[in-house]
Amino acid sequence: MKTFSFEQRVVHHLILQSPFIKDMGLFHGKMGIALFFFEYGRHTGCDVYTDIAEELLDDIWEQIHTELSFRFDSGLSGIGWGIEYLLQNRFISGDGNEVCEEIDRIIMQTDLCRLDDLRLDTGLEGISYYVSSRMQGAASQKNPLPFDRQYRENLHHVNPFFDMDDLDAFYNRYPVSVSPFLNSALLTEETYVSASLGLKDGLAGFLLKQQMQRS
């Protein structure tokens, strides 16, 4: 009888449970889990994991709707950030400005000058991560800037790291990297079955951090 490693058991548990998640978002939902499976498929050379990631991404596109909030943890900015991550790391192909056009439009409806929530999950920090990813993606694809002048001026007003004349500090603070979001907690044989599944404080984050530490 074949014996599976702890990592394999965690991965299999994630495969079985992820289709039933209602949350489409980056931190606790299907987008973050899709990022893990794209990375794991590339790392292992196993197309099965990539196929799972693509199925999750299809589910997101089918269920995404404009009523979602701009939130980074569970809303449109986090989902859009995930799309840019996949584009810039060549897991998927496409024109970022076209793929994220509707998300950009909705994000720009948020009045930054009246936003008093500065947090990553729900506020300005999350929007800044999204804007940074989109601008870096547009630059790499030689596309026009994805946000209009007024929105950029408002962002400069509320976020001192955003300066159109010197974007390096902004890009360095808000990188297109999953590292700032990953789980640091340790899972055990006794706890992984009851743990959450997502990228932040969940199985996907735990597995992806383990993988990155080995690379």
Sequence and secondary structure as in RCSB ss.txt:
>XXXX:A:sequence
MKTFSFEQRVVHHLILQSPFIKDMGLFHGKMGIALFFFEYGRHTGCDVYTDIAEELLDDIWEQIHTELSFRFDSG
LSGIGWGIEYLLQNRFISGDGNEVCEEIDRIIMQTDLCRLDDLRLDTGLEGISYYVSSRMQGAASQKNPLPFDRQ
YRENLHHVNPFFDMDDLDAFYNRYPVSVSPFLNSALLTEETYVSASLGLKDGLAGFLLKQQMQRS
>XXXX:A:secstr
     HHHHHHHHHHHHGGG    STTTSHHHHHHHHHHHHHHHT HHHHHHHHHHHHHHHHH  TTS S TTTS
HHHHHHHHHHHHHTTSS S HHHHTHHHHHHHTTS GGG     TTTSHHHHHHHHHHHHHHHHHTT   SS HH
HHHHHHHH TT  TT  HHHHHHS S SGGG   S   TTTGGGS  SSSSSHHHHHHHHHHHH 
